[in-house]
Amino acid sequence: MAGNVLSYDAPSTEEIAQRVGLPVAEIIRFDGNTSPHLLPSTRAEALAEELARIHTYPHGGYPRLEEAIARYAGVSRENIVLGAGADDLILLVTRAFAGPGDRVAIANDPTYPMFQIAVWVAGAEIGDEDPALTICCRPNNPTGELGELPRARPLVVDEAYFEYAGDTAADLIEDGVIVLRTFSKVFGLAGARVGYALAGRDVAAELNQRQHPAPLSTLSAALAIAALQSPPHVQPILEERERLAERLRGLGFAPLPSHANFLYVPVDEPQGLADQLLSQGLAVRPVRGGIRITIRNEQDDERLIAVLGD
């Protein structure tokens, strides 16, 4: 596989504002699938204890965070692997199972571009024939589809949007399945970079041996612990998703049914439409065959609808 995979990152809000000649406050991000607002669990008090010892390393790891994740996910601490966001874990798991001469199967097309990048970094190739590893995103990004799980093993299931769908493969971790999750979406901690994998004990132990000793900032770990103490309710986002989908259909679009916090809207020229919206301060994600729109709130979403209606 050639090392020419394009980055899926996006310009900063400040850069967009400068480019389109609008104040930063008028730029609305519909392109990151993150929480539209800071959540109540993100409090400065959660950091106070860690700030008092920020001068030292997290000796002994992150037992409090592992215990909190174990309770939340219904597993044991021995089933958990921590990483700096799900992307870190995608890279870790891919290079643990595959290398030069191996093939990795990627389910669904289009899907999350990080999978291709991880295969390239590992020196492997993408292919369905006798794969060393199979990866799928469920619900799938960017379509929002909650498809059937591939039967192949070992299988990585990226569940970044698990909380919105309420459907998980975590009960299959002793059957060659590795589940990846993140605090970047429903928990509103995208900037903290915290993710975790759920795996069978032997696989988790092997992955932890391959992971570097301190993958998380202690401040990020403290924020994740606070977030798990009061998980947010997803129902308002789900209701707004269906409302926005109906408004889009009223404009003649045909958004796909979604099990996540975004909508995939098929359009003929995704980049052209994305550029037009960006000129109005509205950043959406152009993807193959359409645009992906993050669900925010009624006020923000109606601004998008107004521009699309024009």
WONOR-V967794 format. One record per backbone hydrogen bond with DSSP energy under -0.5 kcal/mol. NH is the residue of the N-H (numbers start at 0). CO is the residue of the C=O. Records with the same first field share a line. If there is no record, write none. Layout:
NH: CO, CO
This chain:
3: 1
15: 11
16: 12
17: 13
18: 14
19: 15
20: 16
21: 16
25: 22
26: 23
27: 25, 280
29: 27, 282
41: 38
42: 40
45: 42
46: 43
47: 43, 44
48: 44
50: 46
51: 47
52: 49
53: 50
55: 52
58: 56
60: 57
65: 61
66: 62
67: 63
68: 64
69: 65
70: 66
71: 67
72: 68
73: 69
74: 69
78: 75
79: 76
80: 196
82: 194
84: 82
87: 83
88: 84
89: 85
90: 86
91: 87
92: 88
93: 89
94: 90
95: 91
96: 92
97: 93
100: 122
101: 98
103: 124
104: 132
106: 104, 134
114: 111
116: 112
117: 113
118: 114
119: 115
120: 116
121: 117
122: 118, 119
123: 118
124: 101
126: 103, 124
129: 127
130: 127
131: 102
132: 102
133: 153
134: 104
135: 155
137: 157
138: 144
139: 144
141: 139
143: 139
146: 144
153: 175
154: 175
155: 133
156: 154, 177
157: 135, 155
158: 156, 179
161: 158
163: 160
164: 160, 161
165: 161
171: 168
172: 169
174: 171
175: 172
176: 171
177: 154
178: 197
179: 156
180: 195
182: 193
187: 184
188: 182
189: 183
191: 188
192: 188, 189
194: 82
195: 180
196: 80
197: 178
198: 78
199: 172
203: 199
204: 200
205: 201
206: 202
207: 203
208: 204
209: 205
210: 206
214: 211
220: 216
221: 217
222: 218
223: 219
224: 220
225: 221
226: 222
227: 223
228: 224
229: 225, 226
230: 227
236: 233
237: 233
238: 234
239: 235
240: 236
241: 237
242: 238
243: 239
244: 240
245: 241
246: 242
247: 243
248: 244
249: 245
250: 246, 247
251: 248
252: 247
255: 263
258: 143
262: 292
264: 262, 290
265: 253, 263
266: 288
272: 268
273: 269
274: 270
275: 271
276: 272
277: 273
278: 274
279: 276
280: 277
281: 276
282: 27, 280
283: 281
284: 291
285: 283
286: 289
289: 286
290: 264
291: 284
292: 262
293: 29, 291
294: 260
300: 296
301: 297
302: 298
303: 299
304: 300
305: 301
306: 302
307: 303
308: 304
309: 305, 306
